[in-house]
Every structure is written in structure tokens, then in C-alpha cells.
Amino acid sequence: SFQVSPPLPPRAHHWYTFPAMAEDELAVFRAFDSDLVAEGLPFWTPHSAFRDPSVGATPEPRESFEIRAICLFW
């Protein structure tokens, strides 16, 4: 069975942003770790969006491309 637990309180996290990311760069989230599964530890990578208070009322439209892939090796 699959169970999802809520993340720890915000003070327990490390948050990262990429405000100067260029068009030819990408961010990758590793979302599965078989070693952590074997140890019974959480293995999902939570990620989210947030409001950036430094952005004005009419920001430039954001463009993004998302792809998800699962590669399992055994």
C-alpha cells in the first residue's frame, strides 16, 4: 500500500529558490530512493510553489516545461 505523510514543520526544512535560472538550465528533483525505502524512511521529495513578496503586482508571465520519468534499476 502507498501512504503519504505530511512534511515536517517548515522550520525543519531547507528551502531553495532559483531566481536567476536561465532558459538553458533545469532543476531536477530525485523523487525515489530505494536505499531509503529499504530502511523504512521517507523517500518522496515534496516540492511546492509560493508567493514571492519581492515580485510586483504585474510580473512577467512564467514559462515552464515539466516532464516526469521513472527509471528503476535492479
C-alpha positions in Angstrom: 0.0 0.0 0.0 1.0 3.6 -0.6 0.8 6.1 2.3 1.6 9.8 2.1 2.6 11.6 5.3 2.6 15.4 5.6 6.0 17.0 5.6 7.7 18.1 8.8 7.0 21.6 10.1 8.5 24.4 8.0 11.3 25.1 10.5 12.7 21.6 9.8 13.1 22.2 6.0 15.7 23.8 3.9 14.0 25.8 1.1 15.8 26.7 -2.2 14.8 29.1 -5.0 16.4 29.7 -8.4 15.6 33.3 -9.2 18.3 33.7 -11.8 17.7 30.5 -13.6 18.4 30.8 -17.4 16.5 29.2 -20.3 19.2 26.5 -20.8 19.1 25.4 -17.1 16.9 23.0 -15.3 16.1 21.8 -11.8 15.8 18.0 -11.1 14.1 16.5 -8.1 15.0 13.0 -7.2 11.7 11.6 -6.0 12.6 8.0 -5.2 15.4 6.4 -3.3 15.4 2.6 -2.9 18.0 2.8 -0.1 15.6 4.9 2.0 12.7 2.6 1.2 14.8 -0.4 2.4 15.4 1.5 5.7 11.7 2.4 6.1 12.5 6.1 5.7 10.5 8.7 3.7 11.7 8.8 0.1 9.5 11.3 -1.7 10.7 14.8 -2.5 8.0 17.3 -1.6 8.0 20.5 -3.8 5.7 23.4 -3.9 5.0 26.9 -5.1 4.8 30.1 -3.1 4.1 33.7 -3.4 7.3 35.8 -3.7 6.8 39.1 -1.9 9.6 40.7 -4.0 7.6 40.3 -7.2 5.4 43.2 -8.2 1.6 43.1 -8.9 2.1 42.5 -12.6 5.0 40.1 -13.1 6.1 38.8 -16.5 4.3 35.6 -17.4 6.2 32.5 -16.2 7.1 29.8 -18.7 7.9 26.2 -17.7 8.2 22.7 -19.2 7.7 19.7 -16.9 8.4 16.1 -17.6 8.2 13.2 -15.2 10.1 9.9 -15.7 10.7 6.9 -13.6 13.9 4.9 -14.0 14.2 1.8 -11.8 17.3 -0.3 -11.9 17.8 -3.6 -10.2 
